[in-house]
Amino acid sequence: MDDRYKKLVNLTDRVVKRLSLLEKERSALLADLRKAREDINFLKKEQEKYKTLREWQQQTTAIIKQVQTKIAKEIKKIEEQSSKPYLGDKDE
């Protein structure tokens, strides 16, 4: 009977130790999971910021191209006007 009792106590001790290790592992895994979720949320926010900045860049680039086109047209007008001879004012 003592032998069975010792085996039972030994088995119980091993189960308790194993449960303790599993609980520590579970806690570590839960902490990792929380960290991973936080990282995912952070990355989603950063992705939204990136999309917003990308849209802003595209819009700004389009506006700059429009302005460049207008400036080029104005320069061309000025060059055409400067190549014509000056005939003087009508009042002269």
Phi and psi restraints in degrees (range 20) as a CNS / XPLOR table:
assign (resid 1 and name C) (resid 2 and name N)
       (resid 2 and name CA) (resid 2 and name C) 1.0 -60.9 20.0 2
assign (resid 2 and name N) (resid 2 and name CA)
       (resid 2 and name C) (resid 3 and name N) 1.0 -36.2 20.0 2
assign (resid 2 and name C) (resid 3 and name N)
       (resid 3 and name CA) (resid 3 and name C) 1.0 -65.0 20.0 2
assign (resid 3 and name N) (resid 3 and name CA)
       (resid 3 and name C) (resid 4 and name N) 1.0 -42.9 20.0 2
assign (resid 3 and name C) (resid 4 and name N)
       (resid 4 and name CA) (resid 4 and name C) 1.0 -65.6 20.0 2
assign (resid 4 and name N) (resid 4 and name CA)
       (resid 4 and name C) (resid 5 and name N) 1.0 -40.3 20.0 2
assign (resid 4 and name C) (resid 5 and name N)
       (resid 5 and name CA) (resid 5 and name C) 1.0 -63.0 20.0 2
assign (resid 5 and name N) (resid 5 and name CA)
       (resid 5 and name C) (resid 6 and name N) 1.0 -44.3 20.0 2
assign (resid 5 and name C) (resid 6 and name N)
       (resid 6 and name CA) (resid 6 and name C) 1.0 -63.4 20.0 2
assign (resid 6 and name N) (resid 6 and name CA)
       (resid 6 and name C) (resid 7 and name N) 1.0 -42.4 20.0 2
assign (resid 6 and name C) (resid 7 and name N)
       (resid 7 and name CA) (resid 7 and name C) 1.0 -62.8 20.0 2
assign (resid 7 and name N) (resid 7 and name CA)
       (resid 7 and name C) (resid 8 and name N) 1.0 -41.5 20.0 2
assign (resid 7 and name C) (resid 8 and name N)
       (resid 8 and name CA) (resid 8 and name C) 1.0 -65.1 20.0 2
assign (resid 8 and name N) (resid 8 and name CA)
       (resid 8 and name C) (resid 9 and name N) 1.0 -42.6 20.0 2
assign (resid 8 and name C) (resid 9 and name N)
       (resid 9 and name CA) (resid 9 and name C) 1.0 -64.5 20.0 2
assign (resid 9 and name N) (resid 9 and name CA)
       (resid 9 and name C) (resid 10 and name N) 1.0 -43.8 20.0 2
assign (resid 9 and name C) (resid 10 and name N)
       (resid 10 and name CA) (resid 10 and name C) 1.0 -61.7 20.0 2
assign (resid 10 and name N) (resid 10 and name CA)
       (resid 10 and name C) (resid 11 and name N) 1.0 -45.4 20.0 2
assign (resid 10 and name C) (resid 11 and name N)
       (resid 11 and name CA) (resid 11 and name C) 1.0 -62.5 20.0 2
assign (resid 11 and name N) (resid 11 and name CA)
       (resid 11 and name C) (resid 12 and name N) 1.0 -42.4 20.0 2
assign (resid 11 and name C) (resid 12 and name N)
       (resid 12 and name CA) (resid 12 and name C) 1.0 -62.3 20.0 2
assign (resid 12 and name N) (resid 12 and name CA)
       (resid 12 and name C) (resid 13 and name N) 1.0 -43.6 20.0 2
assign (resid 12 and name C) (resid 13 and name N)
       (resid 13 and name CA) (resid 13 and name C) 1.0 -60.5 20.0 2
assign (resid 13 and name N) (resid 13 and name CA)
       (resid 13 and name C) (resid 14 and name N) 1.0 -43.6 20.0 2
assign (resid 13 and name C) (resid 14 and name N)
       (resid 14 and name CA) (resid 14 and name C) 1.0 -64.6 20.0 2
assign (resid 14 and name N) (resid 14 and name CA)
       (resid 14 and name C) (resid 15 and name N) 1.0 -40.1 20.0 2
assign (resid 14 and name C) (resid 15 and name N)
       (resid 15 and name CA) (resid 15 and name C) 1.0 -65.3 20.0 2
assign (resid 15 and name N) (resid 15 and name CA)
       (resid 15 and name C) (resid 16 and name N) 1.0 -42.3 20.0 2
assign (resid 15 and name C) (resid 16 and name N)
       (resid 16 and name CA) (resid 16 and name C) 1.0 -63.4 20.0 2
assign (resid 16 and name N) (resid 16 and name CA)
       (resid 16 and name C) (resid 17 and name N) 1.0 -43.5 20.0 2
assign (resid 16 and name C) (resid 17 and name N)
       (resid 17 and name CA) (resid 17 and name C) 1.0 -63.1 20.0 2
assign (resid 17 and name N) (resid 17 and name CA)
       (resid 17 and name C) (resid 18 and name N) 1.0 -43.9 20.0 2
assign (resid 17 and name C) (resid 18 and name N)
       (resid 18 and name CA) (resid 18 and name C) 1.0 -63.9 20.0 2
assign (resid 18 and name N) (resid 18 and name CA)
       (resid 18 and name C) (resid 19 and name N) 1.0 -42.5 20.0 2
assign (resid 18 and name C) (resid 19 and name N)
       (resid 19 and name CA) (resid 19 and name C) 1.0 -62.5 20.0 2
assign (resid 19 and name N) (resid 19 and name CA)
       (resid 19 and name C) (resid 20 and name N) 1.0 -38.8 20.0 2
assign (resid 19 and name C) (resid 20 and name N)
       (resid 20 and name CA) (resid 20 and name C) 1.0 -63.8 20.0 2
assign (resid 20 and name N) (resid 20 and name CA)
       (resid 20 and name C) (resid 21 and name N) 1.0 -44.7 20.0 2
assign (resid 20 and name C) (resid 21 and name N)
       (resid 21 and name CA) (resid 21 and name C) 1.0 -62.9 20.0 2
assign (resid 21 and name N) (resid 21 and name CA)
       (resid 21 and name C) (resid 22 and name N) 1.0 -42.6 20.0 2
assign (resid 21 and name C) (resid 22 and name N)
       (resid 22 and name CA) (resid 22 and name C) 1.0 -64.6 20.0 2
assign (resid 22 and name N) (resid 22 and name CA)
       (resid 22 and name C) (resid 23 and name N) 1.0 -37.0 20.0 2
assign (resid 22 and name C) (resid 23 and name N)
       (resid 23 and name CA) (resid 23 and name C) 1.0 -66.8 20.0 2
assign (resid 23 and name N) (resid 23 and name CA)
       (resid 23 and name C) (resid 24 and name N) 1.0 -40.1 20.0 2
assign (resid 23 and name C) (resid 24 and name N)
       (resid 24 and name CA) (resid 24 and name C) 1.0 -63.6 20.0 2
assign (resid 24 and name N) (resid 24 and name CA)
       (resid 24 and name C) (resid 25 and name N) 1.0 -42.9 20.0 2
assign (resid 24 and name C) (resid 25 and name N)
       (resid 25 and name CA) (resid 25 and name C) 1.0 -63.3 20.0 2
assign (resid 25 and name N) (resid 25 and name CA)
       (resid 25 and name C) (resid 26 and name N) 1.0 -42.5 20.0 2
assign (resid 25 and name C) (resid 26 and name N)
       (resid 26 and name CA) (resid 26 and name C) 1.0 -60.6 20.0 2
assign (resid 26 and name N) (resid 26 and name CA)
       (resid 26 and name C) (resid 27 and name N) 1.0 -44.2 20.0 2
assign (resid 26 and name C) (resid 27 and name N)
       (resid 27 and name CA) (resid 27 and name C) 1.0 -61.9 20.0 2
assign (resid 27 and name N) (resid 27 and name CA)
       (resid 27 and name C) (resid 28 and name N) 1.0 -42.3 20.0 2
assign (resid 27 and name C) (resid 28 and name N)
       (resid 28 and name CA) (resid 28 and name C) 1.0 -64.0 20.0 2
assign (resid 28 and name N) (resid 28 and name CA)
       (resid 28 and name C) (resid 29 and name N) 1.0 -42.3 20.0 2
assign (resid 28 and name C) (resid 29 and name N)
       (resid 29 and name CA) (resid 29 and name C) 1.0 -64.6 20.0 2
assign (resid 29 and name N) (resid 29 and name CA)
       (resid 29 and name C) (resid 30 and name N) 1.0 -39.7 20.0 2
assign (resid 29 and name C) (resid 30 and name N)
       (resid 30 and name CA) (resid 30 and name C) 1.0 -65.1 20.0 2
assign (resid 30 and name N) (resid 30 and name CA)
       (resid 30 and name C) (resid 31 and name N) 1.0 -38.8 20.0 2
assign (resid 30 and name C) (resid 31 and name N)
       (resid 31 and name CA) (resid 31 and name C) 1.0 -65.0 20.0 2
assign (resid 31 and name N) (resid 31 and name CA)
       (resid 31 and name C) (resid 32 and name N) 1.0 -42.0 20.0 2
assign (resid 31 and name C) (resid 32 and name N)
       (resid 32 and name CA) (resid 32 and name C) 1.0 -62.7 20.0 2
assign (resid 32 and name N) (resid 32 and name CA)
       (resid 32 and name C) (resid 33 and name N) 1.0 -40.4 20.0 2
assign (resid 32 and name C) (resid 33 and name N)
       (resid 33 and name CA) (resid 33 and name C) 1.0 -63.6 20.0 2
assign (resid 33 and name N) (resid 33 and name CA)
       (resid 33 and name C) (resid 34 and name N) 1.0 -43.6 20.0 2
assign (resid 33 and name C) (resid 34 and name N)
       (resid 34 and name CA) (resid 34 and name C) 1.0 -61.0 20.0 2
assign (resid 34 and name N) (resid 34 and name CA)
       (resid 34 and name C) (resid 35 and name N) 1.0 -43.7 20.0 2
assign (resid 34 and name C) (resid 35 and name N)
       (resid 35 and name CA) (resid 35 and name C) 1.0 -63.0 20.0 2
assign (resid 35 and name N) (resid 35 and name CA)
       (resid 35 and name C) (resid 36 and name N) 1.0 -43.0 20.0 2
assign (resid 35 and name C) (resid 36 and name N)
       (resid 36 and name CA) (resid 36 and name C) 1.0 -62.9 20.0 2
assign (resid 36 and name N) (resid 36 and name CA)
       (resid 36 and name C) (resid 37 and name N) 1.0 -41.1 20.0 2
assign (resid 36 and name C) (resid 37 and name N)
       (resid 37 and name CA) (resid 37 and name C) 1.0 -64.6 20.0 2
assign (resid 37 and name N) (resid 37 and name CA)
       (resid 37 and name C) (resid 38 and name N) 1.0 -41.1 20.0 2
assign (resid 37 and name C) (resid 38 and name N)
       (resid 38 and name CA) (resid 38 and name C) 1.0 -62.6 20.0 2
assign (resid 38 and name N) (resid 38 and name CA)
       (resid 38 and name C) (resid 39 and name N) 1.0 -42.2 20.0 2
assign (resid 38 and name C) (resid 39 and name N)
       (resid 39 and name CA) (resid 39 and name C) 1.0 -62.4 20.0 2
assign (resid 39 and name N) (resid 39 and name CA)
       (resid 39 and name C) (resid 40 and name N) 1.0 -41.9 20.0 2
assign (resid 39 and name C) (resid 40 and name N)
       (resid 40 and name CA) (resid 40 and name C) 1.0 -62.9 20.0 2
assign (resid 40 and name N) (resid 40 and name CA)
       (resid 40 and name C) (resid 41 and name N) 1.0 -44.6 20.0 2
assign (resid 40 and name C) (resid 41 and name N)
       (resid 41 and name CA) (resid 41 and name C) 1.0 -62.4 20.0 2
assign (resid 41 and name N) (resid 41 and name CA)
       (resid 41 and name C) (resid 42 and name N) 1.0 -42.4 20.0 2
assign (resid 41 and name C) (resid 42 and name N)
       (resid 42 and name CA) (resid 42 and name C) 1.0 -60.6 20.0 2
assign (resid 42 and name N) (resid 42 and name CA)
       (resid 42 and name C) (resid 43 and name N) 1.0 -46.0 20.0 2
assign (resid 42 and name C) (resid 43 and name N)
       (resid 43 and name CA) (resid 43 and name C) 1.0 -64.8 20.0 2
assign (resid 43 and name N) (resid 43 and name CA)
       (resid 43 and name C) (resid 44 and name N) 1.0 -36.7 20.0 2
assign (resid 43 and name C) (resid 44 and name N)
       (resid 44 and name CA) (resid 44 and name C) 1.0 -63.6 20.0 2
assign (resid 44 and name N) (resid 44 and name CA)
       (resid 44 and name C) (resid 45 and name N) 1.0 -42.6 20.0 2
assign (resid 44 and name C) (resid 45 and name N)
       (resid 45 and name CA) (resid 45 and name C) 1.0 -63.9 20.0 2
assign (resid 45 and name N) (resid 45 and name CA)
       (resid 45 and name C) (resid 46 and name N) 1.0 -43.1 20.0 2
assign (resid 45 and name C) (resid 46 and name N)
       (resid 46 and name CA) (resid 46 and name C) 1.0 -65.5 20.0 2
assign (resid 46 and name N) (resid 46 and name CA)
       (resid 46 and name C) (resid 47 and name N) 1.0 -35.4 20.0 2
assign (resid 46 and name C) (resid 47 and name N)
       (resid 47 and name CA) (resid 47 and name C) 1.0 -65.1 20.0 2
assign (resid 47 and name N) (resid 47 and name CA)
       (resid 47 and name C) (resid 48 and name N) 1.0 -40.7 20.0 2
assign (resid 47 and name C) (resid 48 and name N)
       (resid 48 and name CA) (resid 48 and name C) 1.0 -63.4 20.0 2
assign (resid 48 and name N) (resid 48 and name CA)
       (resid 48 and name C) (resid 49 and name N) 1.0 -42.0 20.0 2
assign (resid 48 and name C) (resid 49 and name N)
       (resid 49 and name CA) (resid 49 and name C) 1.0 -60.9 20.0 2
assign (resid 49 and name N) (resid 49 and name CA)
       (resid 49 and name C) (resid 50 and name N) 1.0 -43.3 20.0 2
assign (resid 49 and name C) (resid 50 and name N)
       (resid 50 and name CA) (resid 50 and name C) 1.0 -61.7 20.0 2
assign (resid 50 and name N) (resid 50 and name CA)
       (resid 50 and name C) (resid 51 and name N) 1.0 -44.7 20.0 2
assign (resid 50 and name C) (resid 51 and name N)
       (resid 51 and name CA) (resid 51 and name C) 1.0 -60.7 20.0 2
assign (resid 51 and name N) (resid 51 and name CA)
       (resid 51 and name C) (resid 52 and name N) 1.0 -43.3 20.0 2
assign (resid 51 and name C) (resid 52 and name N)
       (resid 52 and name CA) (resid 52 and name C) 1.0 -62.5 20.0 2
assign (resid 52 and name N) (resid 52 and name CA)
       (resid 52 and name C) (resid 53 and name N) 1.0 -46.4 20.0 2
assign (resid 52 and name C) (resid 53 and name N)
       (resid 53 and name CA) (resid 53 and name C) 1.0 -64.9 20.0 2
assign (resid 53 and name N) (resid 53 and name CA)
       (resid 53 and name C) (resid 54 and name N) 1.0 -36.6 20.0 2
assign (resid 53 and name C) (resid 54 and name N)
       (resid 54 and name CA) (resid 54 and name C) 1.0 -65.0 20.0 2
assign (resid 54 and name N) (resid 54 and name CA)
       (resid 54 and name C) (resid 55 and name N) 1.0 -44.5 20.0 2
assign (resid 54 and name C) (resid 55 and name N)
       (resid 55 and name CA) (resid 55 and name C) 1.0 -61.6 20.0 2
assign (resid 55 and name N) (resid 55 and name CA)
       (resid 55 and name C) (resid 56 and name N) 1.0 -43.8 20.0 2
assign (resid 55 and name C) (resid 56 and name N)
       (resid 56 and name CA) (resid 56 and name C) 1.0 -60.0 20.0 2
assign (resid 56 and name N) (resid 56 and name CA)
       (resid 56 and name C) (resid 57 and name N) 1.0 -43.4 20.0 2
assign (resid 56 and name C) (resid 57 and name N)
       (resid 57 and name CA) (resid 57 and name C) 1.0 -61.3 20.0 2
assign (resid 57 and name N) (resid 57 and name CA)
       (resid 57 and name C) (resid 58 and name N) 1.0 -44.7 20.0 2
assign (resid 57 and name C) (resid 58 and name N)
       (resid 58 and name CA) (resid 58 and name C) 1.0 -63.9 20.0 2
assign (resid 58 and name N) (resid 58 and name CA)
       (resid 58 and name C) (resid 59 and name N) 1.0 -42.6 20.0 2
assign (resid 58 and name C) (resid 59 and name N)
       (resid 59 and name CA) (resid 59 and name C) 1.0 -65.5 20.0 2
assign (resid 59 and name N) (resid 59 and name CA)
       (resid 59 and name C) (resid 60 and name N) 1.0 -42.9 20.0 2
assign (resid 59 and name C) (resid 60 and name N)
       (resid 60 and name CA) (resid 60 and name C) 1.0 -64.3 20.0 2
assign (resid 60 and name N) (resid 60 and name CA)
       (resid 60 and name C) (resid 61 and name N) 1.0 -41.8 20.0 2
assign (resid 60 and name C) (resid 61 and name N)
       (resid 61 and name CA) (resid 61 and name C) 1.0 -61.9 20.0 2
assign (resid 61 and name N) (resid 61 and name CA)
       (resid 61 and name C) (resid 62 and name N) 1.0 -41.0 20.0 2
assign (resid 61 and name C) (resid 62 and name N)
       (resid 62 and name CA) (resid 62 and name C) 1.0 -63.6 20.0 2
assign (resid 62 and name N) (resid 62 and name CA)
       (resid 62 and name C) (resid 63 and name N) 1.0 -42.2 20.0 2
assign (resid 62 and name C) (resid 63 and name N)
       (resid 63 and name CA) (resid 63 and name C) 1.0 -64.8 20.0 2
assign (resid 63 and name N) (resid 63 and name CA)
       (resid 63 and name C) (resid 64 and name N) 1.0 -42.8 20.0 2
assign (resid 63 and name C) (resid 64 and name N)
       (resid 64 and name CA) (resid 64 and name C) 1.0 -61.5 20.0 2
assign (resid 64 and name N) (resid 64 and name CA)
       (resid 64 and name C) (resid 65 and name N) 1.0 -41.4 20.0 2
assign (resid 64 and name C) (resid 65 and name N)
       (resid 65 and name CA) (resid 65 and name C) 1.0 -62.8 20.0 2
assign (resid 65 and name N) (resid 65 and name CA)
       (resid 65 and name C) (resid 66 and name N) 1.0 -40.1 20.0 2
assign (resid 65 and name C) (resid 66 and name N)
       (resid 66 and name CA) (resid 66 and name C) 1.0 -63.0 20.0 2
assign (resid 66 and name N) (resid 66 and name CA)
       (resid 66 and name C) (resid 67 and name N) 1.0 -44.7 20.0 2
assign (resid 66 and name C) (resid 67 and name N)
       (resid 67 and name CA) (resid 67 and name C) 1.0 -64.6 20.0 2
assign (resid 67 and name N) (resid 67 and name CA)
       (resid 67 and name C) (resid 68 and name N) 1.0 -41.9 20.0 2
assign (resid 67 and name C) (resid 68 and name N)
       (resid 68 and name CA) (resid 68 and name C) 1.0 -60.8 20.0 2
assign (resid 68 and name N) (resid 68 and name CA)
       (resid 68 and name C) (resid 69 and name N) 1.0 -40.6 20.0 2
assign (resid 68 and name C) (resid 69 and name N)
       (resid 69 and name CA) (resid 69 and name C) 1.0 -63.8 20.0 2
assign (resid 69 and name N) (resid 69 and name CA)
       (resid 69 and name C) (resid 70 and name N) 1.0 -44.7 20.0 2
assign (resid 69 and name C) (resid 70 and name N)
       (resid 70 and name CA) (resid 70 and name C) 1.0 -62.6 20.0 2
assign (resid 70 and name N) (resid 70 and name CA)
       (resid 70 and name C) (resid 71 and name N) 1.0 -42.5 20.0 2
assign (resid 70 and name C) (resid 71 and name N)
       (resid 71 and name CA) (resid 71 and name C) 1.0 -63.7 20.0 2
assign (resid 71 and name N) (resid 71 and name CA)
       (resid 71 and name C) (resid 72 and name N) 1.0 -42.5 20.0 2
assign (resid 71 and name C) (resid 72 and name N)
       (resid 72 and name CA) (resid 72 and name C) 1.0 -61.8 20.0 2
assign (resid 72 and name N) (resid 72 and name CA)
       (resid 72 and name C) (resid 73 and name N) 1.0 -40.0 20.0 2
assign (resid 72 and name C) (resid 73 and name N)
       (resid 73 and name CA) (resid 73 and name C) 1.0 -64.7 20.0 2
assign (resid 73 and name N) (resid 73 and name CA)
       (resid 73 and name C) (resid 74 and name N) 1.0 -42.7 20.0 2
assign (resid 73 and name C) (resid 74 and name N)
       (resid 74 and name CA) (resid 74 and name C) 1.0 -65.4 20.0 2
assign (resid 74 and name N) (resid 74 and name CA)
       (resid 74 and name C) (resid 75 and name N) 1.0 -41.4 20.0 2
assign (resid 74 and name C) (resid 75 and name N)
       (resid 75 and name CA) (resid 75 and name C) 1.0 -61.7 20.0 2
assign (resid 75 and name N) (resid 75 and name CA)
       (resid 75 and name C) (resid 76 and name N) 1.0 -41.7 20.0 2
assign (resid 75 and name C) (resid 76 and name N)
       (resid 76 and name CA) (resid 76 and name C) 1.0 -63.8 20.0 2
assign (resid 76 and name N) (resid 76 and name CA)
       (resid 76 and name C) (resid 77 and name N) 1.0 -41.3 20.0 2
assign (resid 76 and name C) (resid 77 and name N)
       (resid 77 and name CA) (resid 77 and name C) 1.0 -61.5 20.0 2
assign (resid 77 and name N) (resid 77 and name CA)
       (resid 77 and name C) (resid 78 and name N) 1.0 -45.6 20.0 2
assign (resid 77 and name C) (resid 78 and name N)
       (resid 78 and name CA) (resid 78 and name C) 1.0 -63.4 20.0 2
assign (resid 78 and name N) (resid 78 and name CA)
       (resid 78 and name C) (resid 79 and name N) 1.0 -42.1 20.0 2
assign (resid 78 and name C) (resid 79 and name N)
       (resid 79 and name CA) (resid 79 and name C) 1.0 -63.8 20.0 2
assign (resid 79 and name N) (resid 79 and name CA)
       (resid 79 and name C) (resid 80 and name N) 1.0 -40.2 20.0 2
assign (resid 79 and name C) (resid 80 and name N)
       (resid 80 and name CA) (resid 80 and name C) 1.0 -65.2 20.0 2
assign (resid 80 and name N) (resid 80 and name CA)
       (resid 80 and name C) (resid 81 and name N) 1.0 -40.3 20.0 2
assign (resid 80 and name C) (resid 81 and name N)
       (resid 81 and name CA) (resid 81 and name C) 1.0 -69.2 20.0 2
assign (resid 81 and name N) (resid 81 and name CA)
       (resid 81 and name C) (resid 82 and name N) 1.0 -35.5 20.0 2
assign (resid 81 and name C) (resid 82 and name N)
       (resid 82 and name CA) (resid 82 and name C) 1.0 -76.1 20.0 2
assign (resid 82 and name N) (resid 82 and name CA)
       (resid 82 and name C) (resid 83 and name N) 1.0 -20.4 20.0 2
assign (resid 82 and name C) (resid 83 and name N)
       (resid 83 and name CA) (resid 83 and name C) 1.0 -81.6 20.0 2
assign (resid 83 and name N) (resid 83 and name CA)
       (resid 83 and name C) (resid 84 and name N) 1.0 -16.8 20.0 2
assign (resid 83 and name C) (resid 84 and name N)
       (resid 84 and name CA) (resid 84 and name C) 1.0 -78.7 20.0 2
assign (resid 84 and name N) (resid 84 and name CA)
       (resid 84 and name C) (resid 85 and name N) 1.0 141.5 20.0 2
assign (resid 84 and name C) (resid 85 and name N)
       (resid 85 and name CA) (resid 85 and name C) 1.0 -69.2 20.0 2
assign (resid 85 and name N) (resid 85 and name CA)
       (resid 85 and name C) (resid 86 and name N) 1.0 147.5 20.0 2
assign (resid 85 and name C) (resid 86 and name N)
       (resid 86 and name CA) (resid 86 and name C) 1.0 -82.1 20.0 2
assign (resid 86 and name N) (resid 86 and name CA)
       (resid 86 and name C) (resid 87 and name N) 1.0 122.5 20.0 2
assign (resid 86 and name C) (resid 87 and name N)
       (resid 87 and name CA) (resid 87 and name C) 1.0 -99.0 20.0 2
assign (resid 87 and name N) (resid 87 and name CA)
       (resid 87 and name C) (resid 88 and name N) 1.0 -2.1 20.0 2
assign (resid 87 and name C) (resid 88 and name N)
       (resid 88 and name CA) (resid 88 and name C) 1.0 87.6 20.0 2
assign (resid 88 and name N) (resid 88 and name CA)
       (resid 88 and name C) (resid 89 and name N) 1.0 171.2 20.0 2
assign (resid 88 and name C) (resid 89 and name N)
       (resid 89 and name CA) (resid 89 and name C) 1.0 -78.3 20.0 2
assign (resid 89 and name N) (resid 89 and name CA)
       (resid 89 and name C) (resid 90 and name N) 1.0 160.1 20.0 2
assign (resid 89 and name C) (resid 90 and name N)
       (resid 90 and name CA) (resid 90 and name C) 1.0 -67.4 20.0 2
assign (resid 90 and name N) (resid 90 and name CA)
       (resid 90 and name C) (resid 91 and name N) 1.0 -28.1 20.0 2
assign (resid 90 and name C) (resid 91 and name N)
       (resid 91 and name CA) (resid 91 and name C) 1.0 -74.3 20.0 2
assign (resid 91 and name N) (resid 91 and name CA)
       (resid 91 and name C) (resid 92 and name N) 1.0 -16.7 20.0 2
